[in-house]
Amino acid sequence: MKEQEDKLKEVKKKVRIFRLVMSGVGIWPYENPTIYYRLLACLVAFLLLQTFCGCINFIVANSDNLMIMLNGMGLSLSISCVMLKGGSLIYFRKDNIRMNKKLEELIDKQMKGPEDVCNVMLEPMVVFARKIFYLIYCLGFGMVLVQWLRPTVAMTKQYMHGYNITYRRPFPSVYPWKIEPGSDLWKFHFFVDSITTWFYFSIAAQIIGQFSALNYEISNLKVEDVNNDKMKDFVERHQDLMDLCQTLGDCNGLIVLVVTLAAAIILCTLSFQCSKMETITVGELTWLLTYIFYKLLQIFLFAWSGEIIKKKSEELRDNVYGIAWTDKADPKVNHAVRFMMHQRPVVLQALGIKPISAELFSGVVNTSMSYFFLLRTISE
């Protein structure tokens, strides 16, 4: 059991890092947030909205140049997605708190059970903690680093060669007020340009772990252990997971839908810009590859988590049917089996419009390619 406890500690350590990052911008769902914590979220929202408006002004100011306009469009879409994520977490704060509490209860209950069940439950969470977590943060940090290095390196070269320094901001933006080069206001704009949050995937990994544990217990249930108390426990846990999936879809449906559409447009604009470049520097290539891979990974994780939850819920129905329930004369056992069999497989929905499944990823790629060829046609 010590090995399982160490794995759970590793998972909780990553969750604490998420909580620290999200608390720093005022969007972690605390039950009784202070007034200062609420004001922190408002401050971050104002800063992001300010940068978003700057990018929109940049698009309007360069509407006669398609290449420059697309550069600002992609970044403004990214910022709008960040604002939407933060806003959704704040709006659905109570639902997110309820999901966290229920998952903690289920995990604590499973940790008191057999070791093999604990291993099955912890497996998807450990994958998230050991692999996906670091991939997400390395790419996210890489994007911010490259975005900040581009103007920093350019200004450093100008300084070293004795040229007049042309002050640049990381994001292409135009503001209605004047920003003096090198002033405190310019430094402020430079510092607050980027932020991102990852909450959906940690919740999805925990739900997948609970589905896996429930499937394992049902499929390995012995005939003599099939009784009313055991089946009642299965039904209650299955109902809890159904409710959690419904809440997860309601809280993140709009995020998934908007992020998916934005990713398709962003990938299209980046591909179009690449096709029009006669020469490309190492910095530009690094930025493009990091950004494209980051967006593809984000959509893939949305699709992957939704697909796994769907598959696990389908496996549950098969495993329930495979129980030796026909050998039992207890009508309550038969009723519990029929109750779980009548439940449809869980399919996370983005606002009831788009299923969050494997088709989501292929749909984004196909849509971005369609937009790309449309832009090529318009430009020609």
N, C-alpha and C positions, 0 to 999 in steps of 0.2 A: 504493500500500500504506500510505502514511502516514495516509490517511483512515481505513482500517480499524483501524490501530493506535490512533488517537485514540478511535475508538468503543469499542474493547476497554478502553482506559484508563478511559473514562467508566463502563463497566459495572463494572469492578473497583473503582472509587472508591465506587460505591454498595454493593458487596459488603463493602468495608472498613467502611463505616458500619454495615451490618448486624452485622458481626463485632464492632465496638466496642460497640454497644448490647447484643448478646447476651452478650458477654464481661463486661459490667458487672454482669450478674445470674447469671453462672456457667453458662450453658447453650450457649455456642458449642462445637462438637465438636472440641476439641483432641486430638491424638494421645496426648500424655503430660501430662495436667493435673497440676498440683501439688496438694498436700494443701490449701493455702489456697484454691485455685480450687474444689475440691470442697466445701469448707466454705462458700464464698460461695453456691453453689447451694442448700445445705441451709438457710442463713440466709434466703434469699429465699423458699424453699418454706415455711419456718416462718411468715414474715410474711404470705404469701398465705393459708396455712391459718388463721392467726389471724383475718384479716379475713373469710374465708369462714365460720368458726364464728360470728363476730359477726353476720353477716347471717342465718345460720340461726337464731340465738337471737332476732333481731329478728322473723323470720317466726313463730316459735313464740309469742313474747310478744304478737303482734298477730294471732293466728289468728282472732279474732272479727271483724276488720275486713278484708274482702276487698280493698279498694283499697290499704290500707297494706301488707297482706301481699304483694300482687303486686309492689309496688315493691321490696321486699327480695328477692323470688324472682328477678326478672330480673337483678339485680346479682349475686346469689349464683351464678347459672348462668354469668354472664360470668366471674367469678373462677375457678369450677371449670374452665372451658375454658382459661383461662390456665395454671392448674396442670397440666392435662393436656398442654398443648403443651410446657411446660418439662420435665415428667417424661418425655415421649416422646423429646424430643431427647437427654436424658441417658441413657435406657435404650437407645436405638438409636445411641449415639455412634459405635461402630465402623462401623456401616452408613453413617451420614452422612459419616464421614471417607472411606470408600471411594468414595461417590458423588462427593464433591468432587474427590478425586484423579483418578478416571476422567474426569470432565468436563474438568478442567484439561488432561489428556493429549490428549483429543479436540480441544479448542479450540486448543491449541498446534500440533497436527498440521494442523488446518485453516488456521491463520494462515500456514502455510508454503506453502499451495497457491495456486491462481488467485484473483485479486481478486474475480471475480464470485461464486465459491463462498463467500468470506469475507463478502461483503455479505449473501448469503442467510442464512448462519449467524447473523450478528450482528443481523439485523433484529428478531426477537422479543425478544432481550436488550436492544436499544436502546429498544424500546417500553417494556419494564419499567423501565429506568433513567430514562427521560425523562418518562414519564407516570404509570405505575402507582405507582412509588416515591413520588413527591411526593403523589399523591392519598392513598395509604395513610397517610403520615406526617402530612399536614395534617389528615385526619379523626381520626387517633389523637390527635394533639396537641390538636385542637379538643375532643374528648370529655373529655380530662383537664382542659383549661383550664376548660371550662364546668362540669364536675363540682366543681372546686375553687373556682370563682368564686361559685357559688350560696351556699355558707355564708359565704364571705369577704365578699361584698357585703352580705349580711344583717347580719353582725356589724359591718361598717363603718358601716352606717346607724344601728344601735343606738348605737354609740359617738358618732357625730356629733350625734345628737339627745339625748344625755345619758341614754339608757335603760340599765338593767342589761343587760350583754352575756350573751346565751344562747349558750354555746359549742356549735358543731355540727361534726360530722364529715362529710366528703364522702359516705360511704356510710351508708345506714341500717343501724345495727348496735347490738347489745346484748351487753355482755361480762359475764362472771361476776364481774369485779373492778371496783372503782370507779375511774373516771377523773376526777380533779379538773379542773374547767374551767381552761384556761390552763396546766396543769402540763406538765412535760417529756414525760410519758407521753401526754398528749393531743396534743401536737405530733408525737410519734412516730407515733401512729395516723393523724394527718392526712397525714403525709408519705409513708407507704408503702402508700397505698390502691390504686394502679393500676399495672399493668405489662402490656406486650403484646409479642409477638414475631412476626416474619414471616420464615420460612425456606423454607416449601414453595414459594412462588411463584417465588423466584429459581432454585431447582433445576428447576422445571417449565419456566421460560423457556429455560434452557440446553438441556434435552432437546428442546424444540420446535425450537430453533435447529439442533441436530444432525440431527434428522429432516428439516428443511427443506433443509439442505446435502446430505444423502444423496439426497433426492428430486431435487434439482436436478442433481447429478452423474449420476445414473442416467438421468434423462430427456434429458440433453444428451450422452450417451455416443455417440460415433461408432462406426460399424460396425468400422472398422479397429482401434479401441481395445479392443474386446471380447476379452479374453484371460483366462487363468486367474489371473494375479496380480491383475488389476483386480477380478475377481469375488470372489477370496478376500478382498480388502480390504473389499469391500461386505458380504460375509457376516459378517466379524469385527466391523465397526462396527454392523451391524444387530443382532448378538447382544449386543453391549455395551449398546445402547440398550434391548433387551428386558430385560436384567438390571437396568438402571438403573430402568426403569419398574416392574418387580416390587419392587425395593427401596423405591422411593418410595411405592408403594401399601402395602407392609408397614409402613413406618415411620410413615405418616401416615393410614392407614385409620381407626384409632380416633379420631384427632383430627377428621377430616372428618365421621365419623358423629355424634360427640357435639356438635361445633360446629353441625352442621346441625339436629339435634333441638333444641339449646338456642336457636338463632336463631329457629326456628319458634315456640317457646314465648315467647321474649322479645318478638318482634314482635306476638304475640297479646296479651300482657299490656300492652304499650305502647298498642296500638290500643284495648284495652278501657278503659284509664285515660283516654285522650283522649275516648272516647265518653261518659264519665261526668263530665267536667269542665264546669262551668257557665261558668267564666271561666279564661283561661290567660294567663300573663304572657309577656313577650318572652323571658325567660331560660328558662322551661319549654319554650316553643315551639322555641327554638334547640337545647336539649338533646335534645328528642324527635326533631327532624328530623335532627340530626347523628348521633344514635345509630342511628336506623332506617336511614339511608343507609349508615352504616358497616357495619352487619350485612348489609344487602343486597349491598353491594360485596364483602364477605368471601366470602359464599356464591357470588356471581357469578364471582369469580376462581377459586374452587375448580372450579366447573362449567365455566368457560371453558377453563382449562388442561387439564382432563381431556378435554374435547370436541376441542380442537385436536390433542392427542396422538393421539387416536383417528382423527381425519381424516387426519393426516399418515401414520399407519401404514397406513391404507387406500390412500392415494395411492401409497405405496411399492410395494405389491403390483401396482397397475396399471402403474406405471412399469417395474417389473422385467419384467413380461410384455411390455411394449412394446419391450424390447431386441431387437436383431436376433440373438438367440441361436440361432434355427433355422438361420441361415446358417453357423453354426460346427459343425465336425465334432468339436470337442474335447468329450469326454464330461464332463470336469471342469466346463466352463462350464455345460453343461446341468444337471448335478447341483446346482451353486450356485444356478441360477435356480429349480429345483424346490424346493430347500431354503428359499429365502426366500418362495416362493409358498405353501408349506404352512403358514407361520406365520400364526396368527390375528391380526387387528387388535388392537392394544393397547387394552385397556379397563381403566383404573385402577379398582380395587375398594376400597370401604371395608369391610374385614374380610370380603370375599366376600359381603356382604349387599346393598350399594347401589352401583351403578355411579357413578363420578364423571364425569358428563357433563352435557349441557344440561338433561336432565330433572331434575337435582338442584335447580336454581334454581326451576323451576316447581313442583316438589314442595314446597319450603319455603313458597312463597307460598300454595299451596293448603292445606297443613297448618295454617299460621298462621291462615288465614281460618276453617277448620273449628273450631279451638280457640276462636277469637274468638266465633263464634256459639254454641258450647257454653257459654262463660262468660256470654254474654248471657242464655241460657236459664236457667242456674243462678241468676244474680242476680235474675231476675224471679220 
